[in-house]
């Protein structure tokens, strides 16, 4: 049985428009003005949470209501200790 640590980060902002949701993890994609963002935050965070740890980074967004990001990270070390006991 797998156990995950789950972190949810939510806001009550304007949400992510449907038209750009597929692009939010692309390197250098940003909705900020020139000089205000690099577009690297989610592009770096997603592979870091999924590739090296078998975790995931996803979001649910409702325009006009906000966005919730969900980070899941498996707790593998604890599982190995329990199995060895």
PAFI-393972 format. One line per field, with one value per atom (N, C-alpha, C): residue number from 0; residue in one letter; atom name; x, y, z. Coordinates in pm, whole numbers, plus 50000, padded with zeros to 5 digits. Layout:
<pts>
i = (NUM,...)
aa = (A,...)
at = (CA,...)
x = (X,...)
y = (Y,...)
z = (Z,...)
</pts>
This chain:
<pts>
i = (0,0,0,1,1,1,2,2,2,3,3,3,4,4,4,5,5,5,6,6,6,7,7,7,8,8,8,9,9,9,10,10,10,11,11,11,12,12,12,13,13,13,14,14,14,15,15,15,16,16,16,17,17,17,18,18,18,19,19,19,20,20,20,21,21,21,22,22,22,23,23,23,24,24,24,25,25,25,26,26,26,27,27,27,28,28,28,29,29,29,30,30,30,31,31,31,32,32,32,33,33,33,34,34,34,35,35,35,36,36,36,37,37,37,38,38,38,39,39,39,40,40,40,41,41,41,42,42,42,43,43,43,44,44,44,45,45,45,46,46,46,47,47,47,48,48,48,49,49,49,50,50,50,51,51,51,52,52,52,53,53,53,54,54,54,55,55,55,56,56,56,57,57,57,58,58,58,59,59,59,60,60,60,61,61,61,62,62,62,63,63,63,64,64,64,65,65,65,66,66,66,67,67,67,68,68,68,69,69,69,70,70,70,71,71,71,72,72,72,73,73,73,74,74,74,75,75,75,76,76,76,77,77,77,78,78,78,79,79,79,80,80,80,81,81,81,82,82,82,83,83,83,84,84,84)
aa = (X,X,X,X,X,X,X,X,X,X,X,X,X,X,X,X,X,X,X,X,X,X,X,X,X,X,X,X,X,X,X,X,X,X,X,X,X,X,X,X,X,X,X,X,X,X,X,X,X,X,X,X,X,X,X,X,X,X,X,X,X,X,X,X,X,X,X,X,X,X,X,X,X,X,X,X,X,X,X,X,X,X,X,X,X,X,X,X,X,X,X,X,X,X,X,X,X,X,X,X,X,X,X,X,X,X,X,X,X,X,X,X,X,X,X,X,X,X,X,X,X,X,X,X,X,X,X,X,X,X,X,X,X,X,X,X,X,X,X,X,X,X,X,X,X,X,X,X,X,X,X,X,X,X,X,X,X,X,X,X,X,X,X,X,X,X,X,X,X,X,X,X,X,X,X,X,X,X,X,X,X,X,X,X,X,X,X,X,X,X,X,X,X,X,X,X,X,X,X,X,X,X,X,X,X,X,X,X,X,X,X,X,X,X,X,X,X,X,X,X,X,X,X,X,X,X,X,X,X,X,X,X,X,X,X,X,X,X,X,X,X,X,X,X,X,X,X,X,X,X,X,X,X,X,X)
at = (N,CA,C,N,CA,C,N,CA,C,N,CA,C,N,CA,C,N,CA,C,N,CA,C,N,CA,C,N,CA,C,N,CA,C,N,CA,C,N,CA,C,N,CA,C,N,CA,C,N,CA,C,N,CA,C,N,CA,C,N,CA,C,N,CA,C,N,CA,C,N,CA,C,N,CA,C,N,CA,C,N,CA,C,N,CA,C,N,CA,C,N,CA,C,N,CA,C,N,CA,C,N,CA,C,N,CA,C,N,CA,C,N,CA,C,N,CA,C,N,CA,C,N,CA,C,N,CA,C,N,CA,C,N,CA,C,N,CA,C,N,CA,C,N,CA,C,N,CA,C,N,CA,C,N,CA,C,N,CA,C,N,CA,C,N,CA,C,N,CA,C,N,CA,C,N,CA,C,N,CA,C,N,CA,C,N,CA,C,N,CA,C,N,CA,C,N,CA,C,N,CA,C,N,CA,C,N,CA,C,N,CA,C,N,CA,C,N,CA,C,N,CA,C,N,CA,C,N,CA,C,N,CA,C,N,CA,C,N,CA,C,N,CA,C,N,CA,C,N,CA,C,N,CA,C,N,CA,C,N,CA,C,N,CA,C,N,CA,C,N,CA,C,N,CA,C,N,CA,C,N,CA,C,N,CA,C,N,CA,C,N,CA,C,N,CA,C)
x = (50084,50000,50089,50069,50150,50094,50185,50148,50211,50133,50182,50166,50260,50242,50174,50068,49993,49989,50028,50024,49934,49835,49747,49767,49786,49805,49697,49612,49498,49498,49436,49415,49271,49234,49100,49109,49210,49232,49138,49182,49098,49096,49175,49182,49269,49294,49376,49280,49284,49194,49212,49103,49103,49201,49210,49293,49442,49489,49633,49668,49570,49598,49696,49690,49781,49924,49945,50079,50149,50082,50142,50271,50296,50420,50530,50502,50602,50712,50838,50947,50926,50951,50945,50804,50700,50564,50528,50484,50441,50331,50246,50142,50180,50296,50341,50405,50412,50474,50623,50682,50825,50903,50999,51080,51019,50898,50831,50831,50859,50862,50942,50999,51082,51007,50896,50824,50892,50974,51048,50992,50912,50865,50799,50690,50620,50694,50770,50848,50955,51007,51106,51038,50931,50864,50802,50741,50671,50767,50874,50965,51033,51060,51124,51036,50906,50816,50779,50789,50742,50854,50954,51058,51145,51198,51292,51225,51099,51035,50913,50870,50745,50625,50638,50528,50457,50374,50302,50271,50249,50208,50093,49978,49861,49786,49688,49608,49464,49378,49237,49207,49146,49123,48983,48921,48789,48802,48778,48791,48698,48753,48677,48670,48720,48716,48852,48947,49080,49136,49253,49327,49382,49381,49442,49547,49670,49776,49789,49807,49819,49953,50036,50167,50157,50190,50191,50333,50383,50517,50507,50554,50547,50641,50600,50682,50749,50845,50908,50997,51073,51166,51091,50981,50903,50848,50805,50750,50857,50979,51086,51118,51117,51144,51035,50911,50800,50805,50837,50842,50954,51065,51179,51152,51062,51036,50961)
y = (49883,50000,50124,50210,50330,50441,50517,50631,50755,50859,50984,51097,51189,51318,51406,51474,51557,51700,51793,51934,52003,52076,52152,52301,52376,52521,52586,52664,52722,52874,52937,53081,53112,53234,53278,53385,53370,53467,53443,53485,53477,53343,53247,53117,53121,53006,52995,52978,53069,53057,52924,52867,52739,52741,52853,52864,52845,52865,52854,52738,52665,52558,52454,52421,52320,52371,52501,52559,52594,52585,52638,52569,52449,52378,52396,52468,52489,52583,52550,52642,52778,52883,53021,53074,52995,53046,53126,53248,53333,53426,53466,53563,53699,53707,53833,53922,54050,54146,54117,54164,54146,54200,54121,54159,54122,54067,54034,53885,53802,53658,53587,53474,53400,53285,53245,53130,52999,52998,52877,52803,52868,52808,52672,52664,52537,52444,52500,52417,52338,52394,52326,52238,52287,52215,52083,52079,51956,51839,51852,51737,51702,51801,51775,51690,51711,51636,51500,51483,51358,51264,51313,51227,51161,51240,51186,51119,51150,51097,51012,50999,50929,50999,51128,51207,51276,51374,51445,51588,51672,51809,51834,51868,51892,52013,52059,52171,52157,52223,52235,52383,52437,52580,52610,52707,52754,52904,52945,53087,53170,53276,53365,53321,53201,53149,53117,53072,53042,52912,52878,52760,52687,52554,52471,52383,52392,52303,52191,52069,51952,51885,51877,51811,51680,51569,51437,51382,51341,51282,51153,51042,50916,50916,50848,50836,50698,50684,50556,50511,50600,50561,50499,50557,50504,50367,50350,50221,50112,50143,50043,50001,50097,50065,49975,50006,49925,49783,49771,49639,49555,49617,49542,49493,49554,49519,49388)
z = (50000,50000,50000,49902,49890,49980,50036,50118,50057,50043,49986,50085,50079,50144,50041,50081,49988,50041,49954,49988,49886,49935,49848,49876,49769,49780,49696,49760,49691,49702,49604,49610,49570,49589,49552,49444,49357,49250,49132,49017,48898,48829,48878,48813,48689,48633,48511,48394,48297,48183,48109,48067,47996,47878,47808,47688,47714,47838,47864,47958,48005,48103,48051,47926,47869,47861,47875,47858,47988,48103,48226,48268,48222,48258,48153,48045,47940,47989,47958,47994,47927,48001,47958,47934,47961,47947,48071,48051,48161,48114,48203,48172,48228,48291,48350,48244,48276,48187,48173,48065,48041,48160,48208,48321,48457,48459,48584,48615,48519,48544,48438,48474,48379,48314,48374,48320,48354,48456,48491,48612,48694,48818,48802,48730,48711,48617,48523,48431,48507,48615,48698,48802,48862,48971,48928,48811,48771,48753,48674,48662,48794,48876,49005,49095,49088,49176,49117,48986,48928,48883,48815,48759,48865,48956,49052,49172,49197,49317,49292,49168,49133,49194,49220,49271,49156,49189,49084,49127,49028,49049,48952,49004,48920,48975,48899,48947,48902,48976,48941,48949,48845,48840,48791,48855,48813,48788,48664,48632,48719,48774,48860,49005,49035,49173,49232,49150,49200,49149,49200,49156,49277,49270,49372,49307,49353,49309,49410,49361,49447,49418,49521,49511,49588,49521,49585,49580,49695,49703,49782,49724,49797,49916,50019,50139,50134,50045,50019,50133,50192,50298,50414,50452,50564,50529,50405,50362,50370,50328,50331,50476,50567,50708,50764,50733,50783,50727,50598,50535,50593,50633,50687,50827,50898,51039,51054)
</pts>
